Amino acid sequence: MTDTDTPGRGYEISRDPARLDAARIHHWLSTDAYWALGRTREYQDRAMAGSLNFGAYDVASGEQVAYARVVTDHASFAWLCDVYVDRDARGHGLGTRIVTTARDHLASLGVRRLLLATEDAHGVYAKIGFAPLADPGMWMALQLN
């Protein structure tokens, strides 16, 4: 699947796992993403292998410039995580676009609930339709490590 930008925007989003630059993704997350600092490459590779991955690519160079990962059963539930846009590609709406593409793909599968956690980007995700949990009192978490 490829979702190409309107002409002139210069980015393409794909779910093709063969296009992912795993080394680059690991570098981004382990060195610049507050939620994944210090994450090992082996850990990241396992996470990617068990997930639905979205990459955004510069059309001219083919270079990967953004990433988003979704943990899902492809039927009823999904968790959006590891959304990252390269610092040089920020400010062009690419993060919003990769998340919108993931959301729309999941909706086409019939997934009913897409969750995420963010420390500082509530406003960005609200523009795409995310909202605080309607009944947070019914949700629970178990921290294993």
Helices and strands as residue ranges (DSSP letters): E 2-4, E 11-14, G 17-19, H 22-32, H 41-49, E 52-58, E 64-72, E 77-85, G 87-89, H 94-109, E 113-115, H 122-126, G 136-138
